[in-house]
């Protein structure tokens, strides 16, 4: 995978950057690049060096990806304060928003092996969500903001609430190639998340309107 392809994959999911090179300034991009180095050192059993790279990355980006985590192509962390555990496995074209944790459960039981989630291809995790334990989040599933997921998520499901539960999604929304924040504006959610999601949708609509007005101004100037 080329760098340009990776930058384009992020630009297609985020309306904010005006160029590919602006994407290079994103903390998620730097965190992923440093993780690739740390993961290589981890696989070579150079655990201390891997940890040093990990700590440098966390200091620079406010994103903590354990060197042992396995991450596929076109992974995008939008903003920071994300924690990804050692045995997490992340597929291709996965998007995670700020303040998400891919964490373990029952850390005191002394049982080795898989402790963290697996996210399959195309998964979207909304801001503040907690995905905990050795569970699997299926292809193109979506986890809404502030949801807490502790059980397997079926392919294509949209999860909201604490504890997270599946809600119906209109087929038109599911067919979209990408849905910001993982949850469609048209859905009616449970009281715990409805106001928060409506506010997010409003911000996204205002951002789109502002971008349109900026483009109109540029055309007039030209």
PyMOL commands that set and color helices and strands:
alter all, ss='L'
color gray80, all
select helices_A, chain A and resi 3-11+20-23+27-43+47-61+107-109+171-174+180-182+191-221
alter helices_A, ss='H'
color red, helices_A
select strands_A, chain A and resi 63-65+70-71+76-78+82-84+89-90+95-97+101-103+118-119+124-125+130-132+136-137+142-143+148-149+158-160+165-167
alter strands_A, ss='S'
color yellow, strands_A
deselect
rebuild
show_as cartoon
